[in-house]
C-alpha cells in the first residue's frame, strides 16, 4: 500500500479480536444480574433450633415399662423442664424459628415430648405434642395495681418542684404535692 503525503493521517487498522477480559465481562454480567434479582431468597435468614428437638428415632428406643430415667437422659439429654407438681413428668420442648420482617420471629416447627415415670423411675407414658395441640392465649387488658398513692398527671409533673437543691442533696418536700422527701 502506498502512503500519501499526509504524515498525520493514520492507516486503516484491522479490528482487533476481543480480549479475554471483555469475554469474561459478558459472561459475568448476567450472573451478577441473576444474583441481584434473586437476592432476597439467597440471603434469607437461617432457621434456628431452640430447646431440644427430640428425634423420632430416639423416641422409638424408649419403651414404656422397660426404659428408665437413665435411659431417657442418655438418649434425649436433660429435660427442658419438669412438671410443677410432679417430678415424675419430664418435658422436652423444642422449636425451629426463623427471623421475619421487623425483627419478629416465626415458629416454623414446634414439638413437645412428655415422659411420665413411676416412683421407681420406670417409663410409664410417652406423649408427643406439636403446634396443632397448642391453645391460643388471650391477653388480659387490665393493669396490675401498684402500691402507693394515686396521683394525677399534674401532681406527677409538679411533685418534685422545690425538692432539688443544687448545692447538695434533696430537700424536704413540704409542698403537699407528691411523696415526701427523706
Secondary structure, 3 states (H helix, E strand, C coil): CCCCCCCCCCCCCCCCCCCHHHHHHHHHHHHHHHHHHCHHHHCCCCCEEEECCCCHHHHHHCCCCCCEHHHHHHHHCCCCEEECCEEEEEEEEEEEEEECHHHCEEEEEEEEEEEEECCCCEEEEEEEEEHHHCCCCCCCCCCCCCCCCCCCHHHHHHCCCCCECCCCCECCCCCCCCCCCC
